[in-house]
Amino acid sequence: MNKLPVYFMAFAFSACTSSKQSTMNASTNGTSKDETGFVSLFDGKTTNGWHTYGKNTIGKAWKAEDGVLHLDAASKKEWQTAEGGDIISNEEFENFDLRLDWKISPKGNSGVIFYIHEDPSKFQYPWNTGPEMQVLDNGSPTQLGHDDAKLYTHRAGDLYDLLASKDAVKPAGEWNAVEIVANKGKLDFYMNGEHTLSTTMWNDTWKQMIAISKFKGMEGFGTYQKGRIGLQDHGNDVWFRNIRIKKL
């Protein structure tokens, strides 16, 4: 056989594979969008920039390894993890574009919380003040997920207990690229390249949504217009990476 066609066939296959892999990585990591102005909230090696809510340090169950921030929930204590707890950013943000990737364990539960007002003397948990993008194993037709997946507004990507989102989540064990854009009261969620949710915060509709939610008796919930970013410990293994933010 003539070696020249074989060479070009191999080159074409290699180029196609490389291009496909590059596109897949861009989609998975959320790097297909313009990254100008974004700064990292996680250096991939340490937990610098984060602390456990209400403390100056961070629990040992949160581990930074190989570019991934992992909650090792092996030592579960009640519904959270021993030496875990919800962690929050040292810095507060007002108008922002937050991008990150998350991966959840089978039947796992977690969340990305924002506009957290840190006052442990008044509020016990970050979710007492900050709205949440749900992180969850929704399950599949052949595999049961977390029980919350049965509840409207409790599924992965939802504005937890307030507003349902378009389903664009990948199965447990796979990475999901998500984005939360909060700008002058307008809130938009994105997952795996799809625009999944849009609403307006702090107006009458927002207040009505809270009034019929589990947060109705929580003074201050959803009212703060500046606060910290939080990653939830719900007693299940969860992984985060590529955490970056842009002030708007």
C-alpha positions, 0 to 999 in steps of 0.5 A: 500500500502507498504510504503517502495516503496512510500518512495523510489519513493518520494526520487527518484523524489526529487533527480531528481527534485533537479538535474534538478533544479541545472542543470537549474540554472547552465545553466541560470547563466553561472556557468557550466563553470570554474569560477577560476580567475573571480572577480565580477563587481557587488556586488548585493547590490550597484552600487559601481564600476560603474559610468555614462559615463563622470561623477563621480556618477551614475544615480538614475534610475540604481538600485541595488536590490536583486542581480540584477542591474536594469535600471528603465526606467519609466522616459524616456527622449527622447531616454534615461532615466531621471537620467539614462544614459550609465554606465561604469566600473571604471576599464579598461580591456585589454584581458578579459573573461566577463560573465553576465546574462541579461533580457530585457523588451518587445520591449526593447533595450540595450547593453553590450559595451567593450573597451570604451575609456572615453573622453567625451570632444571628444566622447559623448557616450560609443558606439562612441568608444566601440563595442557592444553585442546587448541586444534586444527583438527579438520578436517571431512568435506571439509577435512583438519585437523591430524594430531593430530585423528586421535588420541584425546585430542588433538582440540580441547577434550580434556584433552590426551593424558589424557582425550577430551571431547565434540565441540563445536568450530567449524571453523578460522577461527571463534571458540570460547567455552571455559571451564575450571573447576578447583576443589578438584581437580574439573576441568570443561571447557565449549565453546560452551555445552556441558559437554564434560569432567569429571574429578578431579585428583590422585587415584589415577585421575589418576595412572594417566592420567598413567602411560600418557600422554606425560607419564609421565616428566615429574617434576611434571606434573599435580601442582601445585595452584597455577600460571600460565595459559599460551597455547601457541605451536605454530608456527601462527597462533592468536587469543585474546580475552575472557580473564577469570578468577574466583578461587574 
